Amino acid sequence: MVYLNGEFIPKNQASISVMDRGFLFGDGVYEVIPVYNGKIFHINEHLKRLQNSLDSIQINNPYSDSKWLDIFQQLLGFSSGSNQSLYLQISRGADTKRKHSFESLTPTVFVESNPLTPKSKSELENGFNAITQADFRWQRCDIKSTSLLANIIYSQQAMQNQAEEVILHRDQVITEGATSNVFIVKNNTLFTHPTGPNILSGITRDLVLESALRCNINIKEASFSADELMNADEVWISSSTREVMPITQIDSQLINNGKIGKHWSQVYDHYQELKYA
C-alpha cells in the first residue's frame, strides 16, 4: 500500500497526471526517513528539512506535522517489518500545459514504506570501495530536490565500478557523496564539509557528529582536499539507509592499509544506541 493525494491504495493502482510537474521537470522535493522497531527516527528533524526544501522552491506544505505523522503511522500499519524506510515526495502538482514558470497548484503527495535492513557491524567491518569524480551538480545541493539526474549518473558509475559510492569534489575540495555525506579522520580529528549550498546537510550527518562528540572525538566542520581524503586515517560516508559506513579503498588506493579505524567503531556503536533510545 502507498499513500497518494489523500488515499491509501495498492502501489500498482497509484498513478499521476502526465502533466504533473514532478514528472515533467523533477519539480519537487523528497525525504527518506528510517523507522526502527516501529519508531520513526528523528521525525521532527526530517520534517524541518522537508519544510526548508519546500520553502526554497516555493511549494506550500500541504500538511501539518501532526497530519504527516498520522499518514506515516497509518502507512506503517500496512507493513510487516518493524524496521522500515519511509519515502515521501511532494511535487508542485499538475498544470494544464507544460511551461517552465508556475502559478498556484495543488501539490502531488506520495508516500511509501519499504523494509529497511541496515548492514551489521561485522559486514561493515569489511570496509567498502569508493571512486572520486568532479562535482558537476548545480549550486543548490542543500535543497533535497527530486531533480537527481547528476546523482543517477554518479550512482551508475559507482555500480559499474563495483563501488559503494562516488565521492565528489569541486576544484579538488571534497563536497559529499552522490548519495551520502563524507567524513575523514586525521590525527584524531573528524572533518566534514560545512553546511551550505554545496552539500545536502543530512540528518544522519548531524547524528554522526553528535556520536563523535559523545565519543570524545575532536570535530571540525571544515572543507578538506582530495589529497587529504586519500591520506586520511579513516574515511566514512553516512546516509539514512547506510547509517555510518567505513570506506577503506578509494580509486583503487587503500585507506589505512584497507582496515577500518577505531573511531569508526566507536561512533558506529554510539549511533546504534541513538537508534533505540
Secondary structure as UniProt FT lines:
FT   STRAND          2..4
FT   TURN            5..6
FT   STRAND          7..9
FT   HELIX           11..13
FT   TURN            18..19
FT   HELIX           21..25
FT   STRAND          28..36
FT   TURN            37..38
FT   STRAND          39..40
FT   TURN            41..42
FT   HELIX           43..56
FT   TURN            57..58
FT   HELIX           65..76
FT   TURN            77..78
FT   STRAND          84..91
FT   STRAND          108..115
FT   HELIX           121..124
FT   TURN            125..126
FT   STRAND          128..134
FT   TURN            141..142
FT   HELIX           149..160
FT   TURN            161..162
FT   STRAND          165..170
FT   TURN            171..172
FT   STRAND          173..177
FT   STRAND          181..186
FT   TURN            187..188
FT   STRAND          189..192
FT   TURN            197..198
FT   HELIX           203..214
FT   TURN            215..216
FT   STRAND          218..221
FT   HELIX           226..230
FT   STRAND          234..239
FT   TURN            240..242
FT   STRAND          243..250
FT   TURN            251..252
FT   STRAND          253..254
FT   HELIX           256..258
FT   HELIX           262..275
//
